[in-house]
């Protein structure tokens, strides 16, 4: 009859490296009594949960309560060592990534000529103005490593021309396809006729008759709604509601330059929010023009 492998050999979890020989011996002895399969399952669930449960949550684990008090204390000390080491490694890794980004940024500032910096800014502005996003620019020109920066500096004039031409072609293709789909949708809406209900939908509100009917069915007053999508977009861009497209466009460009993820102080989440807000306002302005 085949003997079942020891628990700590069968499930080599990272925390096991922090458990003492005595702890492992006592737990293996515990697994040999009672319903062995059930205890194996519960012990595995316990060790898998220690990465996201706090000490209070672990203390209430039914399996742990069945162990001796001395073994519980010993086990908690060793688990705490594992958690501290893991947190320390995570912090150290984050600091190393941030330091690397800063070194690359300083290398970029020192190595890239001013004319090239201006060229890159113009290319990014070109895509932002045309599409309201900088996805292609980031794909082509995100110089986030020493190797990429060196390759950009060493590129020949012909290589750069081909690079820039392909970039502009991709941006224009995206814009053309986006306009084709977007205008087709609103052309169909315009042919159907722009009604008052459509206006309410566009503004994120409900027609009065629909609102009254829904309130009546709910049997209680309707709570005040948060700002519409359009208002939220203006708020994200830190602009007053009703600001002109030119003002919003200028603000959008300034904020994206300030919050770009490639900068040490940048944020990818903030950048996504800015792009989403600007695209929401672009759709709103297009809808208004169709309605008029």
Secondary structure, 3 states (H helix, E strand, C coil): CCCCCCHHHHCCCHHHHHCCHHHHHHHHHHHCCCCHHHHHHHHHHHHHHCCCCCHHHHHCCHHHHCCCHHHHHHHHHHHHHHHHHHHHHHHHHHHHHHHHHHHHHHHHHHHCCHHHHHHHHHHHHHHHHHHCCCHHHHHHHCCCCHHHHHHHHHCCHHHHHHHHHHHHHHHHHHHHHHHHHHHHHHHHHHHHCCCHHHHHHHCCCCCHHHHHHHHHHHCCCCCCCCCCHHHHHHHHCCCCCCCCHHHHHHHHHHHHHHHCCCCCCCCHHHHHHHHHHHHHHHHHHHHHHHHC
